[in-house]
Amino acid sequence: MSNKRIHIPKLKAYYELHDIRCTHCQNKMLAGVQYYAMKTIWVEFSCVGCARGGDVELKEINAILKQFGFNPIRERYVVSK
């Protein structure tokens, strides 16, 4: 596994090895709930240090995980009628 760093500009974070880190305070960002909006599945992230947060499309997170050789996150959401 390489030591490369991948930036996630929409989230103002970067992915390096096993962590998603905040670019502001370098603390870990935790993944929250998946939700469906605007015909897209989103994942909510928030920093444990400075409470900054953001939402990223699930397909973008899965592309990053794929580059590091990890399994993708399965889509789980409830579409209300």
Secondary structure, 3 states (H helix, E strand, C coil): CCCCEEEEHHHCEEEECCEEEECCCCCEEEEEEEEEECCEEEEEEEECCCCCEEEEEHHHHHHHHHHCCCCCCCCCCCCCC
